[in-house]
Amino acid sequence: MTERVPATLNTDQLDSAPAVERLGGLPSQLAALRRWLPDKARGRSLAPLFVLIGLCALIALANPAFLELRNLVRIANSAAVPLTLAMGLTFIILLGSIDLSIEGAVSVAAMVLVLLAANDSNGNDLGWIAMAAAIAASTAMGAASGIVQTGLRIPSFMATLGMWFIGLGFSVYMLGGSAVRLMDPALRALALTRVLDLPLGVWIAAGSFLVALVVQNHTLLGRHIVAVGGGEDIAELSGIEPSRVRIAAFALAGFFYGIAGVLAAAQLGQSNAVIGDGRLFAAVTAVVVGGTALTGGEGGVVNTLIGVLIVTVLSNGMILLGISPYVQQTAQGLMIIAAVALSLDRTRLSIVK
């Protein structure tokens, strides 16, 4: 009796004659299956890019001002902080985890930067040392999230939720519940100085993307993150220590959050209790819309770059078209649902919780 083709068939096996023989001798059907499977996966991975291109075309047709240089610069500037945040979050989602501490980490980084640099609250004036301290504080906060999760063996959702409130509470306490202005001209220049018509913060965000790309594709940590996200038990059998990878990944994410916090404070010219508000939603939306799977092990920083551009272009386009902010939030919510539905291969999920 002819055996059925298993649902989890590895396409690499389809070139093998013994595999064809074991599956009942169906060479023509298997050849067609082999051609179809990669095309489906490739189409799913390229879908966000097609969405971005189509979105730009539609908005440009509706309002030609979308393609004006000043508007494109505005889009790039708006994408700088979300892109930097999303770079860090991408590594956590590649692990199959989630990080809710983003807003707390941004608040801590901005608070440290403003209080250590020249400001209107105290006599400190540490300049660039303040920026390094801000990024270090956020990195330490990320490492703490990883240590709490792995050490206490609690879900990343709860560990990072706790760190979110700890970071937010600490920054509000240190700021005295009020806004503190950033007076350092060199740090303010991160938002005000332009290089080739783009704010310096945009170039910093682009540099963050390149760093994340190198880490993902050309370092042992990047490969281990993808391996753990693809299957922690298999990665452990291969000699990888998931606990160390998780702590390092959360610390790496904190590093990017720290850069984003510095950029946010430079753009606003101050630090306050709500400087991180809405950042978590924007980062998660960008990563998911870009096609990085919430189940881990699939996607990456290039996907996230496309996701950030989709979210930023959509927001910019709706503003140009005069669409209500409430409708914009509804559109983003629908976009998240659609992105998750398209990115997941539901044929391999026997149970959805």
N, C-alpha and C positions, 0 to 999 in steps of 0.2 A: 504494500500500500504506500502511496506517495506521501512523504512527510511534508508538513507545512513549513514555510520559511519562517524562522523565528523573528520576532519583532525587534530584537536587539542585535541583529546581524551586523557584523563589522564589515564594512565595504572592502577592506583590504583582503578579506577572505574570498571575495567573489572572483578573483583572478586564479584561484587555486582549483585545479581539476579535482582533487580529492573532495574539496568542499562541495563542488557541484554534484559529485557522485553521491555524497552523503545526503544532500538535500533533494535527491530524487531525480537527478538528471534533467534539470530545467535550464539549459544554458541560455536560451533566448530570453526567457523571463528574467533571469538573474542579471543578464547584461543590461536589460532595460532598467532594472531596479538599481543597478550600480550607477547608471547615468543619471537617474532621477534623484537619488539621495544627495549627492554633492550639490546638485543644482538647487535643491530645496534649502539646504544649509547655507549655501552661498547667497541665495536670495534673501534669506532671513537676516544675514549679517549686513547686507548692503541696503536693506530697507530704510534704515535711518538716514543714509546719505541721499537716497532718492526723495525721502520726505523733505529734507533740508532744501534740496534743489527745487522741488515743486513749490515749497512754501515761499521761497525767495521769488520765484517767477510769478506766483499769484499776487503777492503783495506789491511787486513792482508794477504789475499790470493795473492794479487797483489804485496805486499812488506812486507815480514815477519818482517822487521825492525820496523814496526808499533807497534809490541807488546813488543819491548825492553823496559826495565825499564826506561832508560833515555828519551825515546820518550814519554812514558806515563807521566813522570814527567813534560816534556815540555808541554804536552797537559793540565795538571792540572794547571800549572803556567799561560798558555795563557788564561785559562778560568776564572781565579780569578777575574779580573776587570770586564769582561762582566757579570759574574754571579752576582756580587754585584750590578751592575747597573740594571740588569734585575729584581732583587728582588724588587727594588723600583718601577720600571715601571709596574710590574705585578699588584700591588695594584691599580694603576691608570687605567689600562686597565680593571681590574675587575669592576671598577666604570662605564665603558662604555665611558671613556674619553681618552685623549692622552696627553702625556707630551713631548714637544719638547725642553724643557730647559736643557736636560741632559748635553750637551756639555758645556753650560754656567756654570752649577752647578759644573761640574768637574773642569773647569778652575778656578772658584772662590776658591774651596776647596784647589786645588794644590797651588794657589797663596798665600793664607793665611798661609798654612803650611810652605812654603819655606821662606816667608818674616818674619815670627815670629820665626822660628827655626834658628839654625846657618846656615849662607849662605855667599856668596861672594859679597853681595850687601850692607848689613848694619851690625850693631853690635848686632842685636837681637840674643838671645839664650834661648828661653823659653822651649825647649824640648817637653815633652809630652803635655804641655799646648797648644802648637802650633797645635798639632793634634786635641785636643778637640775644639779649636777655629775654625779650618777648618771644622770640622763636624757640629758645631753649625752654621757657616755661610751658609753652604749649606742647612741645615734644615730650617733656616730662609728664605732662598730664595724659598724653596719649599712652605712654609706657605704663602709667599707673592703671589705666583702663585695661590694658592687656594683662597686667599682673593680677588685678582683681578678678578678671574673668577666668584666667587659667588657674590661679592659686585657689580661689574659692569654688571653682567649677560651677559658675552660674552663667546663664545665657548672656551673650554680649548685649542684648537688648536692655537687660536690667542693669548690668555693670555700667554701661555708658550713659544710661538714663540718670543713674546716681551721680556720675562724674559731671554731667551737664549741670545739675543743680548745685553741686559743690563749687564748680568753677564760676557759675553765675553769682552765687551768694558771696563768694570770696571777692570777686571783682566789684560788686556793688558796695560791699563793706569798705574796701580799700578806697573807693572813689567817694565815700561818704554819701552815697545816694544821689549825687549830682553829676553833671557833666564837667569834665576837666579839659580845657583847651590845649591843643598841641601847638607850641610856639616855636619849635625848632624849624628854621627855614629849610635846612637840608632834607629833613624827613618829610616836610610838606611838599617838597619838590618832587617826591615820588608820584604825586597826583597832579602837580601843576606844570612840571617841566615836560616839554614835548621833544621827541626825537623822531625825525621823518614824519612829522604831523601826528604822531601817536603819543599819548601820555606815557611817561616812563613806566607807570604801573602795568600797562599793557605788555610791555617788553618783559617785565618781571614775570608776569603770568605766562608768557610764551616760554620763558626760560624754565619755569616750573614744569610746564608740559614736557619739555625736552628732558629734564631730569627724570621725571616720572617714566618717560618712554625708555630711557636708558636702564633705569632700575628694573622695569618689567621685562625687557627683552635681553638684557646683557649682564645681569647679575644673578648670583646664586639665590639671593633673597627673592627676587622676582619670580624665578622658576619655582622655588619652594612654595611661594604664596599660591600660585596657580595649581601646583600639585596638591596642596592641602585642600584647596577649594574643590578640586575635582574628585577627591576621595581621600579623606584623612586616614582611614585605616590602611589603604594601599600605600600612601605616602610614608606612613610610619614603618611599614614593612620594608620600605626602600631605604631606611636609615635616616629619614627626616624626623626631627623632633617638633611636632606641631606646636607645643607650648612656646618654644623659643621663637618659632616663626610668627605666631600670633602676637607675642609681645613686641617683636621687631616691627611687624606690620602696623600695629597701633601707634607705636612711636613714630614711624614714618608718616602715618596719617597726621599725627599731631604736628609734625614739622611743617607740612603743607598748610594746616589750619593756622599755624603761627604766622606764616607769610601772608595768608589772607587777612588775618587780624591786623597786621601792620599796614597793609594796603587800605583796609577799611578805615582805620584811624587816620591815615594820611588823606584819604578822600574827604572824610567828614571834617577833618581838622580838630577832632576831639575824641574822647572816649566817654561813653555813657552806659547806663544799665541796659539799654535796648539795642546796642550796636550789632548784636548777633541775631536779632529777631528776624525770622523768615529765612535765615541762611540754610537751615537744615532742609527745609522743604525744597528750596531751589537746588541744592546739591543732589539730593536723592532723585528728584525729578530728572535732572540732567543725566545722571548715571544710568537710570532705568530706561529713559527714552533713547539713550545712545545704544542700548542693546546689551549691556552687561547683565548677565543672568543673576537674579537674586539667589539662585541655588548655588552659585559659586563656580569657579573654574572656567568660565566662558566669558569672553569680552576683553576689555582692556581700556587703556587710557585714550587710544585713538577713537574708540567708540564714544567715550565720555566727551571728548572734544566736540564731536558731531552733536551729541546730546545737548551740550551747553549752547552751541550755536542755534540749535532748533528752538530751545526755550527762549533764548535772548531775542532771536529774530521774530518769533511769534509775539512776544511781549511788545517789542518795538513796532511791529506791523499793526497790532491792535490799537496802539496809541495813535499811530499815524491815521488810522481809519476812524478814530474817535469812538472806539468801543469802550463801554463801561468797565472799570476795574473789576467789578463783581463778575462780569461775564468772562474776563480774562482768567480769574481764578477757576471758574467752572471749566473753561477750555483746558487749563493745565491739568485739572483733575481727570477729565476725560482722556487726555493725552497719556497720563500715567497708566490708566487701565488698559488702553489700547496697546501701549508699548510692552507692558508685561504679557499681555495675551499673545502678541506677535513674537516675543523673544523666547518664550517657553516652548519646549517641545513636549506638548501634553501627551503625546502618544507613549512617552516613556514614564509618565507619572501615573502609577496605579492608584495612588491615594493622594488627594489634595486636601490639606488641612487648613 
